[in-house]
Amino acid sequence: MSTKMIAPALAALMLAVATSAYAARTSGGKLGNGLANRNYDEYTQCEKLASKFDKLEMKHQNAKNFDRAKGLRTEGMDACQSDNYLYGIHSLQQALLDIGVTPPSVHYF
């Protein structure tokens, strides 16, 4: 590649990086799916907790607080989908506890 071609290619690359950095900054750091980069891990934790509840739901349907747990599971995912991750994670953990399952430890951000 000649020197005449390197300079324009480098300039185009720098422009692309600057444009995407500006777009991320002005959109609140949103990804294409609407989740902020820093919240991706929290949302993943919500999904893991809800998935664990769903897998164990039938096995624990005779638990004393089963109806409350189902409500907390729904409430927890609703909160996570509204970017209220800490409340959502807490609700999902409580749902698991209500059916007698110890939730996995969660890293709070």
C-alpha positions as CSV (number, residue, x, y, z in Angstrom):
1,M,0.0,0.0,0.0
2,S,1.5,3.3,-1.0
3,T,1.8,6.3,1.3
4,K,-0.8,8.2,-0.8
5,M,-3.4,5.5,0.1
6,I,-2.4,5.1,3.8
7,A,-3.2,8.7,4.8
8,P,-6.8,8.8,3.5
9,A,-7.5,5.3,4.9
10,L,-6.2,6.4,8.3
11,A,-8.2,9.6,8.2
12,A,-11.4,7.6,7.3
13,L,-10.7,5.2,10.2
14,M,-10.2,8.1,12.6
15,L,-13.5,9.7,11.4
16,A,-15.4,6.5,11.9
17,V,-14.1,6.0,15.4
18,A,-14.8,9.6,16.3
19,T,-18.3,9.4,14.9
20,S,-19.2,6.2,16.8
21,A,-17.7,7.6,20.0
22,Y,-19.9,10.7,19.6
23,A,-22.9,8.7,18.9
24,A,-22.4,6.5,22.0
25,R,-21.9,9.6,24.1
26,T,-25.0,11.5,22.9
27,S,-27.2,8.4,23.0
28,G,-26.4,7.7,26.6
29,G,-24.1,4.8,25.7
30,K,-27.0,2.8,24.3
31,L,-26.3,-0.3,22.3
32,G,-28.3,-1.2,19.3
33,N,-30.7,-3.3,21.4
34,G,-31.3,-0.4,23.8
35,L,-29.2,-1.6,26.7
36,A,-26.4,0.6,28.0
37,N,-23.0,-1.1,28.0
38,R,-22.6,-0.9,31.7
39,N,-26.1,-2.5,32.2
40,Y,-25.5,-5.5,29.9
41,D,-24.1,-7.6,32.8
42,E,-27.0,-6.6,35.1
43,Y,-29.6,-7.6,32.5
44,T,-27.8,-10.9,31.9
45,Q,-28.0,-11.6,35.6
46,C,-31.7,-10.9,35.5
47,E,-32.1,-13.3,32.6
48,K,-30.1,-16.0,34.4
49,L,-32.2,-15.7,37.6
50,A,-35.5,-15.8,35.7
51,S,-34.3,-18.8,33.7
52,K,-33.3,-20.6,36.9
53,F,-36.8,-19.9,38.3
54,D,-38.5,-21.1,35.1
55,K,-36.5,-24.4,35.1
56,L,-37.4,-25.1,38.8
57,E,-41.0,-23.8,38.7
58,M,-42.7,-27.1,38.1
59,K,-40.6,-28.9,40.7
60,H,-41.5,-26.4,43.4
61,Q,-45.1,-25.6,42.6
62,N,-46.2,-26.9,46.0
63,A,-44.0,-24.5,47.8
64,K,-45.8,-22.4,50.5
65,N,-45.2,-19.1,48.8
66,F,-45.4,-20.3,45.2
67,D,-48.0,-17.8,44.0
68,R,-46.0,-14.9,45.6
69,A,-42.8,-16.2,44.0
70,K,-44.5,-16.3,40.5
71,G,-45.5,-12.7,41.0
72,L,-42.0,-11.7,42.1
73,R,-40.5,-13.4,39.1
74,T,-42.8,-11.4,36.7
75,E,-42.2,-8.2,38.7
76,G,-38.5,-8.8,38.7
77,M,-38.2,-9.2,34.9
78,D,-40.5,-6.2,34.4
79,A,-38.2,-4.1,36.5
80,C,-35.1,-5.3,34.7
81,Q,-36.7,-4.5,31.3
82,S,-37.4,-1.0,32.7
83,D,-33.7,-0.6,33.5
84,N,-34.4,-1.0,37.3
85,Y,-31.9,-3.8,37.6
86,L,-31.2,-3.8,41.3
87,Y,-34.9,-4.0,42.2
88,G,-35.4,-6.6,39.5
89,I,-32.4,-8.8,40.6
90,H,-33.6,-8.5,44.2
91,S,-37.2,-9.6,43.3
92,L,-35.9,-12.5,41.2
93,Q,-33.7,-13.7,44.1
94,Q,-36.6,-13.4,46.5
95,A,-38.8,-15.4,44.1
96,L,-36.2,-18.2,44.2
97,L,-36.0,-18.1,48.0
98,D,-39.8,-18.3,48.2
99,I,-39.8,-21.6,46.4
100,G,-37.0,-22.9,48.6
101,V,-34.1,-22.4,46.2
102,T,-30.9,-20.6,47.2
103,P,-30.2,-18.1,44.4
104,P,-26.7,-17.8,43.0
105,S,-24.7,-14.9,44.4
106,V,-25.0,-11.8,42.3
107,H,-22.4,-9.1,41.7
108,Y,-24.1,-5.7,42.3
109,F,-22.8,-2.8,40.2
